[in-house]
Amino acid sequence: MEDARILACRKCLIKDMPEAEFYQNMYDYIANIPEDDKTPEEEYERRLNECRQCESLLNGMCRVCGCFVEMRAAAVIRHCPGAGKRW
């Protein structure tokens, strides 16, 4: 049986999605992370503030690993992939 917590991608390529729909899809994904797996809000904001100060942040993406930092920061088990990990 398919796990209901997993959100299916509606499009394969970001370039095929209207910009507003892409961002809404990302925030829906974050909102649907199970509470046990989700970073507490205060820690999430701390992580994002660290990313904002990082030279590897470009248009919401980490240039070290290619992830969208808002999605990575939202999962409690994830960490900064850079040297000298910030979080």
Beta strands, then each sheet from edge to edge (+ up, - down):
strand 1: 57-58
strand 2: 61-62
sheet 1: 1+ 2-
end
